């Protein structure tokens, strides 16, 4: 089934590309979809990180973009010497496909929910985010791997996946809290208490290793930046150059909601971002109500942390949270009618959203 949506998604997005482009071919298609942050990742994969801002070039370093996915693309390109964006596009599709495979046991083999989830990732309105050189494909795959490992109580596998996740995007380091929560639930399931949990944990070296290696990717990147740039937290300090300055999240939300359109009735980009943040937080609360506390905390924290700076890219951040999108798929699959309606909406919107993406109309999402 995921393979079916890989093919249908490619067909729909390529049709959208062909409708607005005079140049045809898969390579041209891959280049057309490489917009916004994609260009930064291409630069990292091909040239690495700067040691300082380069005169007559961008005065913003690439340090704000985490290294694992560009490193993966570079390694694959060393074996298959094709253009970077071509390798990255194929890799992204493969990662999204693999994320669908991992989602099957996480969705408790709910066929209707699984159909919707696969359609969303591979043929949906935001499928362009999961099929070009952005971190969403790998982030969703590794997040799914973490939660599948936690579901099966294979904590070392969860720790390794968490380490790679923390090297993919900053918020990936937050998934370690989901690991600790799952360990606590297992302890209580064995008759333990919250008070005795720390002592029980100290007696389990395997669990301690899983916890301590979870942020290893982030720490490795900090060390790399310290040795090369002289600032281990350059990925934070460079955010000011992108207009991200710490502030009150509630103020950012209010500013986004109040940015009403001057013409027409369609919401503005800040409004879409604010709606996405509120929807993501609401879905996180639903996860908590369903006693999926680890996933709820991870998703809520992954929304609030970037929200502290501003609303930019908030839609992309929310749709890249696998537990939330799986929850949406489960809710929409409650009846056959809603499932079919959602599936038709996903496939139909894919074309128009791809055209908007190529045309540069989705700058802030």
Buried (B, 14 or more C-beta within 10 A) or exposed (E): BBEEBBEBBBEBBBEBBBEEBEEEEEBBBBBBBBBBBBEBBBBBBBEBBBEEEEEEEEEBBBBBBBBBBBBBBBEBBEEEEEBBBBBBBBBBBBBBBBBBEBBBEBBEEBEBBBBBBBBBBBBBBBBBBBBBBBBBBBBBBBBBBBBBBBEEEBBEBBBBBBBBBBBBBBBBBBBBBBBBBBBBBBBEEEEBEEEEBEEBBEEBEEBBEBBEBBBBBBBBBBEBBEEBBEBBEBBBBBBEBEEBEEEEBEEBBEBBBEBEEEEEEEBBBBBBBBBBBBBBBEBBEBBBEEEBBBBBBBBBBBBBBBBEBBBBBBBBBBBBBBBBBBBBBBBBBEEEEBBBEBBEBBBEBBBEBBBBBBEEEBEBB
